[in-house]
Amino acid sequence: MRVRIGRINKRHGACAVRRLQSITEQLKMMSIGGVVALSIAALISFGTTGAVAQLSQATSTANEAAQEGAASQERINNLDDQTTDLEAEYKAVLIDLENLREYNEQLDAQIQDQKEQEVSLKRQIEQSLTVERNVIPLMNRMIERLEQFVQLDVPFLPEERKRRVENLKSLMKRSDATAAEKFRRILESYQIENDYGRSIEAYNGEIDQEGRVLSVTFLKVGRIAYLYQTKDGSTTAVWDHDNKVWERKNGFREEVSTAIRIANQQLAPDLILIPVKGPVAE
C-alpha cells in the first residue's frame, strides 16, 4: 500500500510538477504581457496627461491673447473717440477763430470811428470855447435887456418877473452850469415874457391906494389892459401906463367881473368889453 501510495504520489507529483511548470509559464507570459500592458497604459496615461497640460497651456495662452486683443480693441475705440473729440474741438476752435477775426475787424472799425469822433470832438471843443467867449457877453446883455423890459413894462406879476431875472443873474455866476444851459434858461425867460402878451390871467393880490391896502383881483389881458377889482366889486380900476397911475373905471364893474371869471375858467371863453386906452393923435 505504501508503494502504491508512493507511486501514486510520484505520479501525482509529476503531474503536479508539469502543471506547475505550465502555470509558471503562463504566469511568466502573463507577467510579461502585464508589464507590457502596464507599460503601454502608463505610456498612454503619460501621453494623455502631457497633451492635457499642453492643451490647457494653449487654452490659457489663447485666453490671454483674446483678453489682450479685447484690451487692444478697447484702446483703439478710446483712441477713435479721442480723435473724434479732438476733431470736433478743432472745428470749434476754427469757428471761434473766425468769429474772433470778424469781431476784431468790427472793433478796429469802431476804434477808427472813435478816433475820428475824438478828432471831431476836439475841434468842436475848441470851437465851443471860442463861441463861449463870445456868447457869455451876449447872454449878459440879454439879461440886462430883459431886466429893463420888466421895469418898463406893464407892472403885472412884478415879484415873479423880478425874481426870474435875479435867478438868471445867479445862474451866470455858477461854474457848474454850462453855457448851453444858461442860454436855454435865458431863452425860456424870453419865451415866458412873450407868452404874457397873448394870455388872459387873473390872480389875487394887494394894492396900496391912498394909504389903504386893498385886497383885490388883478386882471391881465395880454399887454393891452391891466385892471383890478376889489373883492366886493365896489372899485374897478385900469392901469394908465403912460402916467403910471391907476384910473378908476367903476362903470365896467360887470364886464371886468365877467372877464375875471373867464380868466379863472369859471365861464366859457367869450367876447369881453373892457376899458382900453386908445392911441393919442399927435
Secondary structure, DSSP 8 states (H G I E B T S, - for coil): -HHHHHHHHHHHHHHHHHHHHHHHHHHHHHHHHHHHHHHHHHHHHHHHHHHHHHHHHHHHHHHHHHHHHHHHHHHHHHHHHHHHHHHHHHHHHHHHHHHHHHHHHHHHHHHHHHHHHHHHHHHHHHHHHHHHHHHHHHHHHHHHHHHHHHHHS--SSHHHHHHHHHHHHHHHH-SSS-HHHHHHHHHHHHHHHHHHTT-EEEEEEEEEETTEEEEEEEEEETTTEEEEEETTS--EEEEETTTTEEEE-GGGHHHHHHHHHHHTTSS---------------
